[in-house]
Amino acid sequence: MDSDVDDPQWWRSAVIYQVYVRSFADGNGDGTGDLAGVRERLPYLKELGVDALWFTPWYPSPMADGGYDVQDYRAIDPRFGTLAEAEALIREALAVGIRTIIDVVPNHISAQHPWFQAALAAGPGSPERERFWFHPGKGADGGEMPTHWESNFQGTTWTRTTNPDGTPGEWYLHLFAPEQPDLNWNHPDVRREHEDVLRFWFDRGVAGVRIDSAALLIKDPDLPEVGEKPDHPTEDRDELHDVYRSWRAIADSYPGTRVLVGEIWLPDIERFAKYLRPDEMHTAFNFDFLARPWGAASFRESIDATLAAHAPVGAPSTWVLSNHDVTRPVTRYGREDTAFAFLKKRFGVPTDPDLGLHRARAAALLVAALPGSLYIYQGDELGLPEVEDLPRELLQDPMHYRSGGVDPGRDGCRVPLPWAGDRPPFGFSPDGVTTWLPQPASWRDLTVQTQQDDPDSTLNLYRAALRLRRGIPDLPLEWMAGLDPDVLAFRRGGTFACVVNTGDEPVSLPAHDTVLLTSVPLDGGMLPGDAAAWIHTTHHTEG
């Protein structure tokens, strides 16, 4: 699984670390993470053992949706630094063997983007409005929304404008927040602009792009309601594949391998795999596994389905336990319902943090052992829990506000990382500085400094796993049979095996020569419940 900066196949087995810049490290002391902070921490990332960094949007943004409302794709938000700093970061990371992947958000832009401001100023029927989905509205006075599509952030998907004379104007479409107007991908300006943005960043050395909401770009121009036609009016439309073929041609025109990574939430795994054909995206996020409840049968079903879907198109699977949108594993796996669904998030759901940590550590070994690429969200390597007691007046996520305040939103997994010290801001910022979201005092036991020298820490578990992962044979997975139904076990290449005990009681490990790594210490040679082990074996058991 080893990869280096000259390997054209690096992406097939890469370990990719997600950097949410605002919360990674504060280099200038203002309480907000920035590129200077990332540059200072490159040695940490190198020691962790990652192959690439994926940066969530670092562009100028009003931050109506944490940066996913982009105002200018060719600049860096002043809160994070400058374009020159981004270029330096890309070079410096590559010098230590770490590539850079940036985020693009093609479905929508910020309402403050010059295009949308021009569209508002130009008025109905103008060429400027054709880049978006403006509509006069239904009914005699245009007072009824064009459709009743539901927002990904709950609520409606249309907002009415106001004319210069104060009268109600046209409606515009936004599948997310009103501050994020959707682009019309039938317009040549929209396609040309995004192709130019790809070239802009590829020219600066980025190794790939992660494509936000990649299945939502194309809309049915008839604006039908959901269910009125066989296909969905806003999701997974066939015309999307032409967009990504053009993007792949641009990526392939550059030296080295520049990858396209899709954020694709689709329940139909065969439709999902169509985006991974050889002339489209290289990989896409596998959300099926992330959303599964804790359990051997559930995990195996997801792994089998994922590998089977990827096999016909020759694309590697991706494995991910969390990201900047999802409840952290330590909290999620400690709950009675260990699955993940956005619409189920509520305040006050109890969790067992010790159980959650045990399971999260075991899950980390499971996904690291699977064939394909691995994504790690910043802070998961420290075993950070979701912060669920943030003061409500400090919450910034639109998912909270658009739910009427019942959904806590995603801020709890975006709290600044703890680096050192025994009280906030834990080395994220200089002492005495207030961070943009407050850190819990209990994180004193989870800082990088505290975990650095503890051989049993979650940080050192991740470091050991990523180091050993490079030696796992790059061969398909082979299930091991004859084990307890709560046990998930597979072999890669005849000598390496991963065993996960999702039950409560200790189990015997399969015959082995050496125990390479465990998520918790063995109990009299037995693998405890909610634990995982990597073993070296020359014995062979077919499954």
Secondary structure per residue as TSV (DSSP state, phi and psi in degrees):
chain	resnum	aa	ss	phi	psi
A	1	M	-	360.0	2.9
A	2	D	-	-63.6	143.0
A	3	S	-	-139.1	147.3
A	4	D	-	-134.7	176.5
A	5	V	T	-68.7	-13.1
A	6	D	T	-101.5	1.9
A	7	D	-	-83.6	115.0
A	8	P	T	-68.3	-16.2
A	9	Q	T	-101.3	16.6
A	10	W	G	-53.8	-35.6
A	11	W	G	-71.2	-18.8
A	12	R	G	-71.2	-25.2
A	13	S	S	-135.2	18.0
A	14	A	-	-67.9	151.1
A	15	V	E	-99.2	116.2
A	16	I	E	-115.5	125.2
A	17	Y	E	-103.9	124.1
A	18	Q	E	-85.2	122.2
A	19	V	E	-104.4	114.3
A	20	Y	-	-93.3	94.6
A	21	V	G	-50.7	-42.1
A	22	R	G	-58.4	-23.5
A	23	S	G	-123.3	11.6
A	24	F	T	-86.8	-60.9
A	25	A	-	-161.1	140.5
A	26	D	-	-100.6	108.7
A	27	G	S	-88.0	-21.2
A	28	N	S	-110.9	3.4
A	29	G	S	79.8	23.8
A	30	D	S	-103.7	6.3
A	31	G	S	91.1	-3.3
A	32	T	S	-120.3	135.6
A	33	G	-	-62.5	155.8
A	34	D	-	-155.4	176.2
A	35	L	H	-68.1	-32.4
A	36	A	H	-60.5	-39.3
A	37	G	H	-64.7	-39.4
A	38	V	H	-65.8	-43.6
A	39	R	H	-60.6	-38.7
A	40	E	H	-66.2	-28.0
A	41	R	T	-98.9	9.8
A	42	L	H	-57.0	-38.1
A	43	P	H	-59.3	-37.5
A	44	Y	H	-61.8	-44.4
A	45	L	H	-68.5	-36.7
A	46	K	H	-63.0	-45.6
A	47	E	H	-66.1	-33.7
A	48	L	H	-61.3	-37.9
A	49	G	T	107.3	29.6
A	50	V	-	-91.3	155.7
A	51	D	S	-100.4	-23.7
A	52	A	E	-153.7	156.4
A	53	L	E	-114.2	130.3
A	54	W	E	-105.1	119.8
A	55	F	E	-97.5	122.6
A	56	T	-	-63.9	164.1
A	57	P	-	-49.6	127.6
A	58	W	-	-112.5	14.1
A	59	Y	S	-84.8	164.5
A	60	P	-	-55.2	133.4
A	61	S	-	-158.6	142.9
A	62	P	-	-70.6	-6.4
A	63	M	-	63.4	35.0
A	64	A	T	-68.8	-25.2
A	65	D	T	-139.1	54.1
A	66	G	T	57.7	27.7
A	67	G	T	101.7	-10.7
A	68	Y	-	-82.9	12.9
A	69	D	S	-114.8	89.7
A	70	V	-	-87.5	132.3
A	71	Q	S	-99.2	-30.1
A	72	D	-	-156.9	115.4
A	73	Y	T	-79.1	-8.8
A	74	R	T	-109.5	23.2
A	75	A	S	-146.1	169.5
A	76	I	-	-109.9	139.8
A	77	D	-	-58.9	130.5
A	78	P	T	-55.8	-25.8
A	79	R	T	-64.9	-25.7
A	80	F	T	-100.9	-21.2
A	81	G	-	140.8	-145.4
A	82	T	-	-129.8	166.4
A	83	L	H	-61.2	-38.9
A	84	A	H	-61.0	-38.2
A	85	E	H	-66.9	-38.6
A	86	A	H	-63.2	-42.8
A	87	E	H	-63.2	-39.9
A	88	A	H	-65.5	-41.0
A	89	L	H	-61.9	-43.6
A	90	I	H	-59.3	-44.2
A	91	R	H	-67.1	-46.4
A	92	E	H	-65.8	-39.1
A	93	A	H	-65.3	-44.2
A	94	L	H	-62.8	-33.5
A	95	A	H	-63.3	-25.5
A	96	V	T	-104.5	16.6
A	97	G	T	87.2	18.4
A	98	I	-	-117.9	121.1
A	99	R	E	-82.3	168.8
A	100	T	E	-122.2	131.1
A	101	I	E	-118.4	130.3
A	102	I	E	-107.0	165.8
A	103	D	E	-99.7	134.2
A	104	V	E	-121.6	149.0
A	105	V	-	-125.7	78.4
A	106	P	T	-77.0	-17.3
A	107	N	T	-68.8	-33.9
A	108	H	B	-152.0	168.7
A	109	I	-	-131.6	-179.9
A	110	S	-	-74.6	146.4
A	111	A	T	-64.0	-14.4
A	112	Q	T	-91.3	-3.0
A	113	H	S	-61.1	142.2
A	114	P	H	-53.8	-34.5
A	115	W	H	-61.0	-46.3
A	116	F	H	-72.9	-37.9
A	117	Q	H	-61.6	-39.1
A	118	A	H	-66.2	-38.2
A	119	A	H	-64.7	-41.7
A	120	L	H	-63.1	-42.5
A	121	A	H	-69.7	-33.7
A	122	A	H	-75.9	-30.1
A	123	G	-	90.1	173.9
A	124	P	T	-58.1	142.8
A	125	G	T	79.6	0.8
A	126	S	-	-82.9	153.6
A	127	P	G	-58.5	-33.0
A	128	E	G	-62.0	-33.0
A	129	R	G	-78.2	-16.1
A	130	E	G	-71.1	-13.8
A	131	R	G	-77.6	-7.1
A	132	F	B	-126.4	-171.2
A	133	W	T	-112.4	76.1
A	134	F	E	-89.1	146.9
A	135	H	E	-150.4	140.3
A	136	P	-	-70.1	-13.5
A	137	G	-	91.6	162.1
A	138	K	B	-97.4	167.6
A	139	G	S	87.5	167.7
A	140	A	T	-59.3	-38.2
A	141	D	T	-105.8	12.8
A	142	G	S	67.2	21.0
A	143	G	-	-85.0	-5.1
A	144	E	B	-103.2	137.9
A	145	M	-	-59.1	146.5
A	146	P	S	-61.7	-35.4
A	147	T	-	-143.1	170.5
A	148	H	-	-112.7	34.5
A	149	W	-	-60.7	147.5
A	150	E	B	-99.2	137.7
A	151	S	-	-69.6	148.3
A	152	N	T	-64.8	-17.9
A	153	F	T	-103.5	22.6
A	154	Q	S	68.2	159.1
A	155	G	S	85.6	-164.6
A	156	T	B	-85.2	166.3
A	157	T	S	-115.0	7.5
A	158	W	E	-127.1	138.7
A	159	T	E	-126.0	137.6
A	160	R	E	-90.6	137.1
A	161	T	E	-85.9	170.3
A	162	T	E	-119.4	129.5
A	163	N	-	-71.0	161.5
A	164	P	T	-55.0	-29.5
A	165	D	T	-86.8	5.9
A	166	G	S	91.6	-4.8
A	167	T	S	-81.4	157.0
A	168	P	E	-63.6	139.2
A	169	G	E	-110.3	-150.9
A	170	E	E	-75.1	165.7
A	171	W	E	-98.9	151.0
A	172	Y	E	-129.1	150.1
A	173	L	E	-87.7	139.7
A	174	H	-	-149.1	111.9
A	175	L	S	-72.4	-11.0
A	176	F	S	-118.8	-127.6
A	177	A	-	-80.9	156.7
A	178	P	T	-57.3	-25.5
A	179	E	T	-77.1	4.1
A	180	Q	S	-127.3	72.0
A	181	P	-	-63.3	135.5
A	182	D	B	-73.2	142.0
A	183	L	B	-85.6	152.4
A	184	N	-	-94.9	103.3
A	185	W	T	-78.0	3.2
A	186	N	T	-84.0	-7.4
A	187	H	S	-92.4	129.9
A	188	P	H	-61.3	-30.9
A	189	D	H	-59.6	-40.3
A	190	V	H	-66.1	-45.9
A	191	R	H	-65.4	-43.4
A	192	R	H	-65.2	-41.4
A	193	E	H	-61.2	-44.1
A	194	H	H	-70.6	-34.5
A	195	E	H	-64.5	-37.6
A	196	D	H	-67.4	-36.7
A	197	V	H	-64.1	-41.6
A	198	L	H	-57.9	-47.7
A	199	R	H	-62.8	-39.0
A	200	F	H	-55.9	-46.3
A	201	W	H	-82.4	-34.0
A	202	F	H	-62.4	-36.2
A	203	D	T	-62.6	-24.5
A	204	R	T	-95.3	7.8
A	205	G	T	96.6	5.5
A	206	V	-	-68.0	147.9
A	207	A	-	-91.8	-6.5
A	208	G	E	176.5	173.6
A	209	V	E	-129.8	140.3
A	210	R	E	-99.1	129.7
A	211	I	E	-104.2	110.7
A	212	D	T	-71.2	140.3
A	213	S	T	45.6	47.8
A	214	A	T	-65.9	-19.7
A	215	A	T	-95.0	7.7
A	216	L	-	-108.6	-3.7
A	217	L	S	-61.0	-46.9
A	218	I	-	-89.2	133.1
A	219	K	-	-115.8	152.1
A	220	D	-	-71.3	118.2
A	221	P	T	-65.2	-14.6
A	222	D	T	-76.2	-10.9
A	223	L	-	51.1	53.4
A	224	P	-	-75.8	160.3
A	225	E	-	-74.0	157.6
A	226	V	T	-60.5	128.7
A	227	G	T	97.1	-10.9
A	228	E	S	-76.8	-22.0
A	229	K	S	-127.8	162.3
A	230	P	S	-61.3	-36.9
A	231	D	S	-96.5	163.2
A	232	H	-	-80.6	139.9
A	233	P	S	-70.2	-19.9
A	234	T	S	-130.9	-2.2
A	235	E	S	-126.5	138.5
A	236	D	S	53.7	44.9
A	237	R	-	-83.8	146.0
A	238	D	T	-58.8	-30.7
A	239	E	T	-64.6	-18.8
A	240	L	H	-57.9	-33.9
A	241	H	H	-65.8	-28.5
A	242	D	H	-66.0	-37.0
A	243	V	H	-60.0	-49.3
A	244	Y	H	-75.2	-23.8
A	245	R	H	-65.9	-38.8
A	246	S	H	-67.7	-37.6
A	247	W	H	-66.0	-40.0
A	248	R	H	-64.9	-37.8
A	249	A	H	-62.1	-38.1
A	250	I	H	-66.3	-47.7
A	251	A	H	-58.3	-42.5
A	252	D	H	-72.2	-14.0
A	253	S	T	-80.0	-7.0
A	254	Y	S	-98.8	153.5
A	255	P	S	-66.7	154.6
A	256	G	S	72.9	-172.1
A	257	T	-	-106.7	114.3
A	258	R	-	-102.2	118.1
A	259	V	E	-98.3	151.0
A	260	L	E	-111.8	123.9
A	261	V	E	-121.2	119.8
A	262	G	E	-96.7	138.9
A	263	E	-	-92.0	101.6
A	264	I	-	-128.4	107.1
A	265	W	-	-96.0	96.8
A	266	L	-	-132.7	130.7
A	267	P	S	-71.6	-26.7
A	268	D	-	-86.4	104.7
A	269	I	H	-69.8	-24.7
A	270	E	H	-72.7	-39.2
A	271	R	H	-63.7	-39.3
A	272	F	H	-56.5	-44.9
A	273	A	H	-67.4	-22.0
A	274	K	H	-61.9	-27.1
A	275	Y	T	-72.8	-10.8
A	276	L	T	-106.9	16.6
A	277	R	S	-64.1	156.1
A	278	P	T	-55.9	-21.6
A	279	D	T	-105.2	15.6
A	280	E	S	-120.2	-127.3
A	281	M	-	-77.1	154.8
A	282	H	S	-77.9	-46.8
A	283	T	E	-145.8	168.4
A	284	A	E	-145.4	153.4
A	285	F	-	-66.1	137.0
A	286	N	-	-97.8	88.8
A	287	F	H	-80.4	-15.2
A	288	D	H	-59.6	-46.4
A	289	F	H	-66.8	-43.2
A	290	L	H	-55.9	-38.8
A	291	A	H	-84.4	-5.8
A	292	R	S	-73.2	145.8
A	293	P	-	-71.5	157.5
A	294	W	S	-62.5	129.7
A	295	G	S	155.5	143.8
A	296	A	H	-61.0	-45.4
A	297	A	H	-65.5	-42.6
A	298	S	H	-62.9	-46.7
A	299	F	H	-64.3	-44.6
A	300	R	H	-64.2	-40.8
A	301	E	H	-59.2	-43.9
A	302	S	H	-67.0	-44.0
A	303	I	H	-61.7	-46.2
A	304	D	H	-61.0	-46.3
A	305	A	H	-64.5	-39.6
A	306	T	H	-66.4	-48.8
A	307	L	H	-63.4	-38.3
A	308	A	H	-66.3	-38.0
A	309	A	H	-70.3	-35.2
A	310	H	H	-78.1	-27.5
A	311	A	G	-57.8	-45.6
A	312	P	G	-64.6	-26.6
A	313	V	G	-98.3	-1.1
A	314	G	T	70.2	18.0
A	315	A	-	-95.9	146.0
A	316	P	-	-75.9	149.2
A	317	S	-	-74.4	157.9
A	318	T	E	-115.7	148.9
A	319	W	E	-128.8	130.8
A	320	V	E	-150.2	138.1
A	321	L	S	-99.7	-23.5
A	322	S	-	-165.9	174.6
A	323	N	-	-160.3	-166.2
A	324	H	T	-72.0	-2.4
A	325	D	T	-109.0	-10.1
A	326	V	S	-118.9	141.1
A	327	T	-	-54.9	131.1
A	328	R	-	-59.4	146.2
A	329	P	H	-57.5	-37.9
A	330	V	H	-58.6	-36.8
A	331	T	H	-82.9	-43.9
A	332	R	H	-63.3	-44.6
A	333	Y	T	-76.3	-6.5
A	334	G	T	-94.7	4.5
A	335	R	S	-96.6	164.8
A	336	E	S	-64.0	-43.8
A	337	D	S	-99.3	106.2
A	338	T	-	-92.6	-0.5
A	339	A	S	-74.5	172.7
A	340	F	-	-127.2	130.9
A	341	A	-	-147.2	130.8
A	342	F	G	-54.9	-44.5
A	343	L	G	-74.1	-7.4
A	344	K	G	-93.2	-5.3
A	345	K	-	-68.6	126.4
A	346	R	-	-143.7	155.2
A	347	F	T	-66.6	148.7
A	348	G	T	79.9	12.4
A	349	V	-	-77.0	122.3
A	350	P	-	-69.9	154.9
A	351	T	-	-145.8	153.0
A	352	D	-	-103.8	102.9
A	353	P	H	-65.1	-32.6
A	354	D	H	-68.8	-45.8
A	355	L	H	-61.4	-43.6
A	356	G	H	-61.1	-40.8
A	357	L	H	-66.3	-43.3
A	358	H	H	-57.2	-46.5
A	359	R	H	-69.6	-39.1
A	360	A	H	-63.7	-38.9
A	361	R	H	-65.9	-41.4
A	362	A	H	-66.0	-41.0
A	363	A	H	-63.7	-35.0
A	364	A	H	-61.9	-41.7
A	365	L	H	-69.2	-35.5
A	366	L	H	-61.9	-53.8
A	367	V	H	-68.2	-31.2
A	368	A	H	-69.1	-21.1
A	369	A	H	-91.5	-10.6
A	370	L	S	-79.8	151.8
A	371	P	S	-71.9	136.0
A	372	G	S	126.0	-162.1
A	373	S	E	-100.7	156.3
A	374	L	E	-123.8	131.8
A	375	Y	E	-110.2	135.7
A	376	I	E	-123.9	123.3
A	377	Y	E	-83.6	133.8
A	378	Q	T	-50.2	133.0
A	379	G	T	96.5	-22.6
A	380	D	G	-65.7	-29.9
A	381	E	G	-70.3	-10.7
A	382	L	G	-100.4	-2.1
A	383	G	T	68.8	32.5
A	384	L	-	-68.4	138.0
A	385	P	-	-86.8	166.4
A	386	E	-	-64.2	138.4
A	387	V	-	-91.5	109.9
A	388	E	-	-108.4	5.1
A	389	D	-	-120.2	30.8
A	390	L	-	-62.5	138.9
A	391	P	-	-57.7	132.7
A	392	R	G	-59.9	-31.0
A	393	E	G	-70.4	-12.9
A	394	L	G	-96.1	-9.5
A	395	L	-	-66.5	137.1
A	396	Q	-	-119.1	-11.8
A	397	D	-	-72.3	129.2
A	398	P	H	-63.1	-23.1
A	399	M	H	-63.2	-30.0
A	400	H	H	-69.4	-50.5
A	401	Y	H	-70.1	-39.2
A	402	R	T	-76.0	-9.6
A	403	S	T	-90.1	3.8
A	404	G	T	76.0	17.9
A	405	G	T	88.0	4.3
A	406	V	-	-88.9	-25.0
A	407	D	S	-93.2	125.3
A	408	P	-	-67.2	-14.5
A	409	G	-	79.2	-164.6
A	410	R	S	-109.6	5.2
A	411	D	G	-64.6	-26.6
A	412	G	G	-64.9	-20.6
A	413	C	G	-101.9	7.6
A	414	R	-	-114.9	13.7
A	415	V	S	-69.6	138.8
A	416	P	-	-53.1	142.4
A	417	L	-	-68.7	147.4
A	418	P	-	-94.0	121.1
A	419	W	-	-101.8	-43.2
A	420	A	S	-162.8	165.2
A	421	G	S	92.2	175.1
A	422	D	S	-113.4	9.2
A	423	R	S	-154.6	156.0
A	424	P	T	-54.7	143.9
A	425	P	T	-90.4	17.9
A	426	F	T	52.3	41.0
A	427	G	T	75.2	-2.5
A	428	F	S	-65.3	-44.3
A	429	S	S	-126.7	168.0
A	430	P	-	-60.6	152.3
A	431	D	T	-51.0	138.7
A	432	G	T	90.8	-11.7
A	433	V	-	-86.2	136.4
A	434	T	-	-86.4	122.5
A	435	T	-	-79.6	159.2
A	436	W	S	-63.1	-28.8
A	437	L	S	-126.9	141.0
A	438	P	-	-75.4	145.2
A	439	Q	-	-94.7	144.8
A	440	P	-	-69.0	143.2
A	441	A	G	-60.7	-28.9
A	442	S	G	-66.5	-12.4
A	443	W	G	-73.0	-0.8
A	444	R	G	-58.9	-27.7
A	445	D	G	-86.7	-2.9
A	446	L	S	-117.1	7.5
A	447	T	S	-66.9	157.3
A	448	V	H	-56.5	-43.5
A	449	Q	H	-59.2	-44.6
A	450	T	H	-65.6	-41.0
A	451	Q	H	-81.2	-20.6
A	452	Q	H	-52.2	-46.5
A	453	D	T	-100.4	6.3
A	454	D	-	-97.9	109.7
A	455	P	T	-61.3	-22.0
A	456	D	T	-96.3	6.1
A	457	S	S	-70.9	159.2
A	458	T	H	-64.3	-36.9
A	459	L	H	-59.2	-46.0
A	460	N	H	-73.2	-25.7
A	461	L	H	-63.5	-46.4
A	462	Y	H	-62.7	-44.5
A	463	R	H	-60.0	-44.2
A	464	A	H	-65.5	-41.9
A	465	A	H	-63.7	-43.0
A	466	L	H	-70.0	-31.4
A	467	R	H	-68.8	-47.6
A	468	L	H	-68.9	-30.6
A	469	R	H	-57.3	-31.9
A	470	R	T	-66.0	-19.6
A	471	G	T	-97.5	-1.6
A	472	I	S	-68.9	129.3
A	473	P	-	-55.9	134.7
A	474	D	S	-80.4	66.7
A	475	L	-	-131.7	160.1
A	476	P	-	-62.3	162.5
A	477	L	E	-79.9	141.3
A	478	E	E	-131.8	113.7
A	479	W	E	-66.6	146.9
A	480	M	-	-101.7	135.3
A	481	A	-	-101.9	174.4
A	482	G	S	72.7	26.4
A	483	L	-	-113.3	167.5
A	484	D	-	-54.6	143.1
A	485	P	T	-62.9	-19.7
A	486	D	T	-85.6	0.7
A	487	V	E	-107.0	134.3
A	488	L	E	-112.5	122.4
A	489	A	E	-144.5	137.4
A	490	F	E	-147.4	158.6
A	491	R	E	-114.6	146.8
A	492	R	E	-124.1	107.2
A	493	G	T	81.4	14.7
A	494	G	T	89.1	-21.3
A	495	T	T	-120.3	-28.3
A	496	F	E	-98.3	136.0
A	497	A	E	-139.3	147.2
A	498	C	E	-117.4	131.8
A	499	V	E	-126.5	126.7
A	500	V	E	-124.2	123.5
A	501	N	E	-100.5	104.1
A	502	T	-	-91.4	0.3
A	503	G	S	-88.5	-170.8
A	504	D	S	-93.6	-28.5
A	505	E	S	-98.3	147.6
A	506	P	-	-61.7	149.1
A	507	V	E	-131.5	156.5
A	508	S	E	-75.7	141.9
A	509	L	-	-76.0	149.4
A	510	P	-	-58.5	159.8
A	511	A	S	-53.3	134.2
A	512	H	-	-154.3	163.7
A	513	D	S	-94.7	-41.5
A	514	T	E	-143.0	140.2
A	515	V	E	-90.6	117.8
A	516	L	E	-82.7	-41.4
A	517	L	E	-165.0	142.3
A	518	T	E	-133.1	151.9
A	519	S	S	-76.3	-26.2
A	520	V	S	-141.3	161.1
A	521	P	-	-60.7	145.3
A	522	L	-	-65.0	154.9
A	523	D	B	-111.6	94.9
A	524	G	T	60.6	35.3
A	525	G	T	85.5	-5.5
A	526	M	E	-95.7	152.1
A	527	L	E	-89.1	116.2
A	528	P	-	-63.0	169.3
A	529	G	T	-65.9	153.4
A	530	D	T	54.1	46.1
A	531	A	E	-142.9	163.0
A	532	A	E	-136.2	154.1
A	533	A	E	-140.6	144.3
A	534	W	E	-106.3	129.4
A	535	I	E	-129.0	155.5
A	536	H	E	-106.8	129.3
A	537	T	-	-144.7	148.0
A	538	T	-	-108.0	0.0
A	539	H	-	-81.0	157.0
A	540	H	-	-130.9	122.4
A	541	T	-	-130.4	118.3
A	542	E	-	-84.9	147.1
A	543	G	-	-134.2	360.0
